[in-house]
Amino acid sequence: MDASAAGGPHGPGRERWIDEAAGPIVRPYAMTRGRTVPTGEPLDIVAIIVATGRAHADPTRLSREQRRMLAVCRRPHTIADLASELELPLGVIRVLAGDLLEQGLLGVQQWEPPTAQVVDQNLLRRVLDELRAL
């Protein structure tokens, strides 16, 4: 079957397709409107972001990728996990997340290491003694 019989290089909705399994071609710079740097503070790959639950004044102004990001971020995700889950480059995730943070639709959760616990010195001595006995 030739390309013209299969609908040519265009898929449903006139989106350009590489082949039937590949899906539409969308360049990363098109998703970010040519931006490569997020607005605001740079987001670390382990930054944990979560949807705030605020409604956007005009949801139709959000890109498809931003709507997907908000849906996924109903539960906290790191920037790296989002890139994997949404199958988008890390730079694109950072730019889109930066936009959503600026609009108050996403928030950054601060990770705090566990607080130092008081260590029982006697327990440590007993462990050390047992290790020496081996």
N, CA and C atoms as an extended XYZ file, in Angstrom:
402
Properties=species:S:1:pos:R:3:atomname:S:1:resname:S:1:resid:I:1 pbc="F F F"
N         0.853       -1.171        0.000 N   MET     1
C         0.000        0.000        0.000 CA  MET     1
C         0.898        1.232        0.000 C   MET     1
N         0.678        2.169       -0.936 N   ASP     2
C         1.536        3.347       -0.974 CA  ASP     2
C         1.035        4.423       -0.020 C   ASP     2
N         1.866        5.469        0.185 N   ALA     3
C         1.561        6.520        1.165 CA  ALA     3
C         0.284        7.270        0.829 C   ALA     3
N        -0.006        7.446       -0.474 N   SER     4
C        -1.219        8.195       -0.827 CA  SER     4
C        -2.467        7.386       -0.514 C   SER     4
N        -2.399        6.064       -0.659 N   ALA     5
C        -3.552        5.219       -0.349 CA  ALA     5
C        -3.789        5.143        1.148 C   ALA     5
N        -2.738        5.283        1.937 N   ALA     6
C        -2.855        5.199        3.394 CA  ALA     6
C        -3.126        6.565        4.015 C   ALA     6
N        -3.420        7.545        3.188 N   GLY     7
C        -3.703        8.867        3.738 CA  GLY     7
C        -2.503        9.792        3.682 C   GLY     7
N        -1.436        9.361        3.006 N   GLY     8
C        -0.263       10.202        2.858 CA  GLY     8
C         0.467       10.390        4.173 C   GLY     8
N         1.309       11.410        4.243 N   PRO     9
C         2.104       11.625        5.445 CA  PRO     9
C         1.322       12.310        6.554 C   PRO     9
N         0.034       12.482        6.352 N   HIS    10
C        -0.781       13.176        7.350 CA  HIS    10
C        -1.733       12.204        8.015 C   HIS    10
N        -1.870       12.340        9.331 N   GLY    11
C        -2.785       11.499       10.088 CA  GLY    11
C        -4.101       12.217       10.287 C   GLY    11
N        -4.941       11.690       11.169 N   PRO    12
C        -6.218       12.329       11.455 CA  PRO    12
C        -6.004       13.770       11.927 C   PRO    12
N        -6.845       14.665       11.516 N   GLY    13
C        -6.730       16.056       11.933 CA  GLY    13
C        -5.600       16.784       11.234 C   GLY    13
N        -5.056       16.206       10.152 N   ARG    14
C        -4.009       16.816        9.344 CA  ARG    14
C        -2.686       16.981       10.094 C   ARG    14
N        -2.482       16.221       11.196 N   GLU    15
C        -1.201       16.248       11.897 CA  GLU    15
C        -0.196       15.439       11.088 C   GLU    15
N         1.042       15.889       11.048 N   ARG    16
C         2.071       15.176       10.289 CA  ARG    16
C         2.507       13.950       11.086 C   ARG    16
N         2.562       12.798       10.406 N   TRP    17
C         2.934       11.534       11.034 CA  TRP    17
C         4.181       10.982       10.351 C   TRP    17
N         5.037       10.358       11.153 N   ILE    18
C         6.195        9.663       10.576 CA  ILE    18
C         5.707        8.339        9.999 C   ILE    18
N         5.021        7.572       10.803 N   ASP    19
C         4.349        6.359       10.358 CA  ASP    19
C         3.177        6.137       11.306 C   ASP    19
N         2.423        5.104       11.102 N   GLU    20
C         1.212        4.908       11.895 CA  GLU    20
C         1.485        4.765       13.383 C   GLU    20
N         2.614        4.186       13.761 N   ALA    21
C         2.899        3.944       15.176 CA  ALA    21
C         3.581        5.125       15.866 C   ALA    21
N         4.175        6.026       15.104 N   ALA    22
C         4.991        7.072       15.713 CA  ALA    22
C         4.176        8.200       16.326 C   ALA    22
N         3.038        8.532       15.778 N   GLY    23
C         2.248        9.645       16.295 CA  GLY    23
C         2.671       10.958       15.671 C   GLY    23
N         2.048       12.049       16.090 N   PRO    24
C         2.341       13.340       15.481 CA  PRO    24
C         3.720       13.859       15.872 C   PRO    24
N         4.334       14.592       14.956 N   ILE    25
C         5.629       15.196       15.219 CA  ILE    25
C         5.387       16.571       15.823 C   ILE    25
N         5.878       16.776       17.028 N   VAL    26
C         5.793       18.088       17.661 CA  VAL    26
C         7.175       18.380       18.229 C   VAL    26
N         7.794       19.389       17.724 N   ARG    27
C         9.118       19.759       18.188 CA  ARG    27
C         9.028       20.375       19.578 C   ARG    27
N        10.007       20.087       20.451 N   PRO    28
C         9.979       20.650       21.807 CA  PRO    28
C         9.861       22.167       21.845 C   PRO    28
N        10.542       22.861       20.924 N   TYR    29
C        10.459       24.321       20.957 CA  TYR    29
C         9.062       24.820       20.631 C   TYR    29
N         8.260       24.017       19.923 N   ALA    30
C         6.885       24.416       19.631 CA  ALA    30
C         6.037       24.354       20.899 C   ALA    30
N         6.329       23.391       21.775 N   MET    31
C         5.580       23.267       23.025 CA  MET    31
C         5.883       24.398       23.987 C   MET    31
N         7.093       24.950       23.898 N   THR    32
C         7.511       26.004       24.828 CA  THR    32
C         7.521       27.376       24.165 C   THR    32
N         7.020       27.459       22.941 N   ARG    33
C         7.007       28.703       22.154 CA  ARG    33
C         8.415       29.266       22.004 C   ARG    33
N         9.371       28.372       21.780 N   GLY    34
C        10.747       28.767       21.520 CA  GLY    34
C        11.577       29.049       22.760 C   GLY    34
N        10.994       28.945       23.937 N   ARG    35
C        11.742       29.237       25.169 CA  ARG    35
C        12.511       28.013       25.629 C   ARG    35
N        13.699       28.257       26.141 N   THR    36
C        14.510       27.152       26.654 CA  THR    36
C        14.775       27.285       28.136 C   THR    36
N        14.447       28.437       28.703 N   VAL    37
C        14.686       28.695       30.124 CA  VAL    37
C        13.342       28.990       30.792 C   VAL    37
N        13.052       28.317       31.915 N   PRO    38
C        11.777       28.581       32.595 CA  PRO    38
C        11.769       29.960       33.240 C   PRO    38
N        10.572       30.497       33.405 N   THR    39
C        10.436       31.754       34.133 CA  THR    39
C        10.596       31.462       35.621 C   THR    39
N        11.068       32.420       36.362 N   GLY    40
C        11.221       32.229       37.809 CA  GLY    40
C        12.448       31.419       38.152 C   GLY    40
N        12.414       30.856       39.357 N   GLU    41
C        13.537       30.057       39.859 CA  GLU    41
C        13.730       28.814       38.992 C   GLU    41
N        14.984       28.462       38.696 N   PRO    42
C        15.213       27.225       37.958 CA  PRO    42
C        14.782       26.017       38.804 C   PRO    42
N        14.206       25.041       38.160 N   LEU    43
C        13.717       23.852       38.860 CA  LEU    43
C        14.743       22.733       38.768 C   LEU    43
N        15.147       22.225       39.911 N   ASP    44
C        16.061       21.085       39.978 CA  ASP    44
C        15.312       19.840       39.516 C   ASP    44
N        16.023       18.852       39.004 N   ILE    45
C        15.341       17.646       38.517 CA  ILE    45
C        14.663       16.855       39.629 C   ILE    45
N        15.066       17.088       40.882 N   VAL    46
C        14.430       16.388       41.992 CA  VAL    46
C        13.435       17.278       42.741 C   VAL    46
N        13.164       18.473       42.181 N   ALA    47
C        12.156       19.344       42.794 CA  ALA    47
C        10.801       18.634       42.733 C   ALA    47
N        10.071       18.669       43.820 N   ILE    48
C         8.770       17.994       43.900 CA  ILE    48
C         7.691       19.033       43.656 C   ILE    48
N         6.892       18.792       42.608 N   ILE    49
C         5.816       19.728       42.304 CA  ILE    49
C         4.476       19.026       42.417 C   ILE    49
N         3.460       19.820       42.754 N   VAL    50
C         2.122       19.284       42.943 CA  VAL    50
C         1.118       20.346       42.515 C   VAL    50
N        -0.004       19.901       41.964 N   ALA    51
C        -1.064       20.820       41.552 CA  ALA    51
C        -1.667       21.475       42.791 C   ALA    51
N        -1.940       22.766       42.692 N   THR    52
C        -2.500       23.506       43.828 CA  THR    52
C        -4.007       23.334       43.935 C   THR    52
N        -4.649       22.915       42.847 N   GLY    53
C        -6.100       22.762       42.859 CA  GLY    53
C        -6.825       24.018       42.398 C   GLY    53
N        -6.073       25.108       42.196 N   ARG    54
C        -6.686       26.335       41.683 CA  ARG    54
C        -7.128       26.117       40.244 C   ARG    54
N        -8.239       26.713       39.887 N   ALA    55
C        -8.732       26.628       38.512 CA  ALA    55
C        -8.141       27.762       37.687 C   ALA    55
N        -7.777       27.471       36.477 N   HIS    56
C        -7.263       28.490       35.565 CA  HIS    56
C        -8.443       29.319       35.064 C   HIS    56
N        -8.231       30.618       34.951 N   ALA    57
C        -9.299       31.518       34.507 CA  ALA    57
C        -9.820       31.118       33.126 C   ALA    57
N        -8.932       30.675       32.251 N   ASP    58
C        -9.327       30.254       30.909 CA  ASP    58
C        -8.561       28.986       30.553 C   ASP    58
N        -9.103       27.818       30.921 N   PRO    59
C        -8.382       26.556       30.688 CA  PRO    59
C        -8.029       26.297       29.228 C   PRO    59
N        -8.744       26.933       28.296 N   THR    60
C        -8.441       26.711       26.886 CA  THR    60
C        -7.102       27.342       26.501 C   THR    60
N        -6.563       28.209       27.343 N   ARG    61
C        -5.269       28.842       27.065 CA  ARG    61
C        -4.098       27.959       27.497 C   ARG    61
N        -4.390       26.869       28.188 N   LEU    62
C        -3.337       25.925       28.576 CA  LEU    62
C        -3.096       24.962       27.419 C   LEU    62
N        -1.834       24.608       27.220 N   SER    63
C        -1.513       23.629       26.176 CA  SER    63
C        -1.949       22.238       26.636 C   SER    63
N        -2.009       21.347       25.689 N   ARG    64
C        -2.372       19.958       26.005 CA  ARG    64
C        -1.379       19.375       27.009 C   ARG    64
N        -0.099       19.692       26.823 N   GLU    65
C         0.938       19.182       27.718 CA  GLU    65
C         0.772       19.753       29.124 C   GLU    65
N         0.393       21.023       29.234 N   GLN    66
C         0.180       21.624       30.552 CA  GLN    66
C        -1.030       20.996       31.242 C   GLN    66
N        -2.079       20.707       30.500 N   ARG    67
C        -3.249       20.049       31.098 CA  ARG    67
C        -2.884       18.647       31.570 C   ARG    67
N        -2.078       17.933       30.783 N   ARG    68
C        -1.616       16.602       31.198 CA  ARG    68
C        -0.762       16.705       32.455 C   ARG    68
N         0.105       17.730       32.499 N   MET    69
C         0.981       17.917       33.654 CA  MET    69
C         0.159       18.171       34.915 C   MET    69
N        -0.856       19.013       34.808 N   LEU    70
C        -1.712       19.295       35.960 CA  LEU    70
C        -2.440       18.039       36.430 C   LEU    70
N        -2.886       17.218       35.489 N   ALA    71
C        -3.582       15.976       35.852 CA  ALA    71
C        -2.635       15.027       36.587 C   ALA    71
N        -1.428       14.882       36.083 N   VAL    72
C        -0.454       13.988       36.713 CA  VAL    72
C        -0.036       14.518       38.080 C   VAL    72
N         0.052       15.843       38.192 N   CYS    73
C         0.544       16.452       39.438 CA  CYS    73
C        -0.532       16.568       40.515 C   CYS    73
N        -1.636       15.894       40.334 N   ARG    74
C        -2.582       15.821       41.456 CA  ARG    74
C        -1.908       15.122       42.625 C   ARG    74
N        -0.942       14.267       42.277 N   ARG    75
C        -0.074       13.651       43.282 CA  ARG    75
C         1.325       14.225       43.061 C   ARG    75
N         2.088       14.423       44.124 N   PRO    76
C         3.429       15.009       43.970 CA  PRO    76
C         4.324       14.184       43.056 C   PRO    76
N         5.057       14.877       42.204 N   HIS    77
C         6.020       14.253       41.287 CA  HIS    77
C         7.272       15.117       41.233 C   HIS    77
N         8.404       14.468       41.019 N   THR    78
C         9.619       15.228       40.757 CA  THR    78
C         9.612       15.642       39.286 C   THR    78
N        10.422       16.621       38.972 N   ILE    79
C        10.548       17.078       37.586 CA  ILE    79
C        11.009       15.911       36.703 C   ILE    79
N        11.967       15.138       37.185 N   ALA    80
C        12.474       13.993       36.419 CA  ALA    80
C        11.379       12.956       36.183 C   ALA    80
N        10.573       12.670       37.209 N   ASP    81
C         9.479       11.707       37.050 CA  ASP    81
C         8.449       12.198       36.042 C   ASP    81
N         8.178       13.503       36.059 N   LEU    82
C         7.223       14.070       35.099 CA  LEU    82
C         7.721       13.897       33.674 C   LEU    82
N         9.006       14.165       33.462 N   ALA    83
C         9.574       14.014       32.122 CA  ALA    83
C         9.399       12.580       31.635 C   ALA    83
N         9.625       11.636       32.525 N   SER    84
C         9.463       10.228       32.170 CA  SER    84
C         7.997        9.880       31.936 C   SER    84
N         7.141       10.288       32.849 N   GLU    85
C         5.716        9.951       32.756 CA  GLU    85
C         5.055       10.559       31.518 C   GLU    85
N         5.391       11.813       31.219 N   LEU    86
C         4.769       12.498       30.083 CA  LEU    86
C         5.543       12.305       28.780 C   LEU    86
N         6.687       11.616       28.879 N   GLU    87
C         7.535       11.343       27.717 CA  GLU    87
C         7.895       12.626       26.976 C   GLU    87
N         8.345       13.617       27.764 N   LEU    88
C         8.781       14.901       27.214 CA  LEU    88
C        10.194       15.194       27.700 C   LEU    88
N        10.958       15.959       26.920 N   PRO    89
C        12.309       16.320       27.366 CA  PRO    89
C        12.278       17.117       28.663 C   PRO    89
N        13.318       16.962       29.450 N   LEU    90
C        13.425       17.631       30.741 CA  LEU    90
C        13.304       19.150       30.606 C   LEU    90
N        13.929       19.719       29.576 N   GLY    91
C        13.858       21.159       29.362 CA  GLY    91
C        12.439       21.642       29.114 C   GLY    91
N        11.669       20.866       28.368 N   VAL    92
C        10.274       21.218       28.099 CA  VAL    92
C         9.471       21.181       29.395 C   VAL    92
N         9.689       20.147       30.200 N   ILE    93
C         8.989       20.035       31.484 CA  ILE    93
C         9.304       21.231       32.363 C   ILE    93
N        10.564       21.628       32.416 N   ARG    94
C        10.954       22.769       33.253 CA  ARG    94
C        10.270       24.055       32.805 C   ARG    94
N        10.211       24.299       31.505 N   VAL    95
C         9.587       25.523       30.995 CA  VAL    95
C         8.083       25.512       31.261 C   VAL    95
N         7.419       24.393       30.937 N   LEU    96
C         5.966       24.322       31.137 CA  LEU    96
C         5.608       24.384       32.627 C   LEU    96
N         6.385       23.707       33.460 N   ALA    97
C         6.133       23.743       34.902 CA  ALA    97
C         6.368       25.151       35.444 C   ALA    97
N         7.387       25.836       34.931 N   GLY    98
C         7.646       27.212       35.346 CA  GLY    98
C         6.455       28.120       35.053 C   GLY    98
N         5.850       27.935       33.885 N   ASP    99
C         4.658       28.720       33.532 CA  ASP    99
C         3.517       28.434       34.498 C   ASP    99
N         3.308       27.158       34.805 N   LEU   100
C         2.210       26.776       35.701 CA  LEU   100
C         2.480       27.234       37.135 C   LEU   100
N         3.730       27.234       37.543 N   LEU   101
C         4.090       27.753       38.872 CA  LEU   101
C         3.790       29.250       38.945 C   LEU   101
N         4.171       29.964       37.891 N   GLU   102
C         3.950       31.411       37.844 CA  GLU   102
C         2.454       31.747       37.918 C   GLU   102
N         1.621       30.886       37.333 N   GLN   103
C         0.172       31.105       37.340 CA  GLN   103
C        -0.484       30.602       38.624 C   GLN   103
N         0.300       29.979       39.495 N   GLY   104
C        -0.245       29.481       40.752 CA  GLY   104
C        -0.995       28.169       40.625 C   GLY   104
N        -0.820       27.482       39.507 N   LEU   105
C        -1.511       26.208       39.292 CA  LEU   105
C        -0.698       25.020       39.808 C   LEU   105
N         0.602       25.213       39.951 N   LEU   106
C         1.488       24.209       40.542 CA  LEU   106
C         2.218       24.859       41.707 C   LEU   106
N         2.623       24.038       42.641 N   GLY   107
C         3.433       24.501       43.760 CA  GLY   107
C         4.611       23.571       43.944 C   GLY   107
N         5.663       24.069       44.556 N   VAL   108
C         6.855       23.262       44.835 CA  VAL   108
C         6.808       22.863       46.294 C   VAL   108
N         6.898       21.562       46.546 N   GLN   109
C         6.961       21.069       47.925 CA  GLN   109
C         8.424       20.995       48.321 C   GLN   109
N         8.712       21.500       49.482 N   GLN   110
C        10.082       21.448       49.982 CA  GLN   110
C        10.321       20.105       50.640 C   GLN   110
N        11.393       19.457       50.236 N   TRP   111
C        11.762       18.190       50.844 CA  TRP   111
C        12.650       18.497       52.037 C   TRP   111
N        12.325       17.897       53.131 N   GLU   112
C        13.136       18.083       54.328 CA  GLU   112
C        13.679       16.730       54.754 C   GLU   112
N        15.002       16.685       54.954 N   PRO   113
C        15.578       15.410       55.389 CA  PRO   113
C        15.051       15.048       56.771 C   PRO   113
N        15.022       13.776       57.071 N   PRO   114
C        14.548       13.370       58.398 CA  PRO   114
C        15.359       14.064       59.491 C   PRO   114
N        14.698       14.420       60.543 N   THR   115
C        15.394       15.089       61.644 CA  THR   115
C        16.326       14.092       62.324 C   THR   115
N        17.426       14.612       62.786 N   ALA   116
C        18.401       13.760       63.467 CA  ALA   116
C        17.770       13.211       64.746 C   ALA   116
N        17.887       11.924       64.917 N   GLN   117
C        17.338       11.311       66.113 CA  GLN   117
C        18.462       11.120       67.119 C   GLN   117
N        18.102       11.153       68.372 N   VAL   118
C        19.082       10.931       69.429 CA  VAL   118
C        19.482        9.456       69.369 C   VAL   118
N        20.777        9.243       69.245 N   VAL   119
C        21.284        7.881       69.118 CA  VAL   119
C        21.653        7.363       70.503 C   VAL   119
N        21.222        6.161       70.786 N   ASP   120
C        21.541        5.524       72.054 CA  ASP   120
C        22.993        5.034       71.989 C   ASP   120
N        23.865        5.716       72.718 N   GLN   121
C        25.286        5.390       72.707 CA  GLN   121
C        25.537        3.962       73.201 C   GLN   121
N        24.746        3.500       74.157 N   ASN   122
C        24.922        2.136       74.674 CA  ASN   122
C        24.621        1.104       73.589 C   ASN   122
N        23.607        1.369       72.795 N   LEU   123
C        23.263        0.455       71.713 CA  LEU   123
C        24.407        0.391       70.707 C   LEU   123
N        24.974        1.518       70.361 N   LEU   124
C        26.089        1.540       69.417 CA  LEU   124
C        27.299        0.782       69.971 C   LEU   124
N        27.564        0.922       71.262 N   ARG   125
C        28.693        0.192       71.880 CA  ARG   125
C        28.451       -1.320       71.823 C   ARG   125
N        27.211       -1.739       72.093 N   ARG   126
C        26.899       -3.177       72.053 CA  ARG   126
C        27.050       -3.718       70.639 C   ARG   126
N        26.609       -2.959       69.645 N   VAL   127
C        26.756       -3.393       68.252 CA  VAL   127
C        28.231       -3.506       67.908 C   VAL   127
N        29.015       -2.531       68.284 N   LEU   128
C        30.447       -2.536       68.007 CA  LEU   128
C        31.126       -3.732       68.692 C   LEU   128
N        30.744       -3.995       69.937 N   ASP   129
C        31.296       -5.149       70.661 CA  ASP   129
C        30.953       -6.458       69.959 C   ASP   129
N        29.705       -6.573       69.502 N   GLU   130
C        29.288       -7.802       68.806 CA  GLU   130
C        30.036       -7.966       67.485 C   GLU   130
N        30.274       -6.855       66.781 N   LEU   131
C        31.022       -6.930       65.529 CA  LEU   131
C        32.466       -7.369       65.760 C   LEU   131
N        33.063       -6.855       66.826 N   ARG   132
C        34.437       -7.256       67.161 CA  ARG   132
C        34.499       -8.724       67.533 C   ARG   132
N        33.441       -9.233       68.166 N   ALA   133
C        33.410      -10.635       68.582 CA  ALA   133
C        33.332      -11.589       67.387 C   ALA   133
N        32.854      -11.089       66.266 N   LEU   134
C        32.767      -11.946       65.070 CA  LEU   134
C        34.159      -12.208       64.566 C   LEU   134
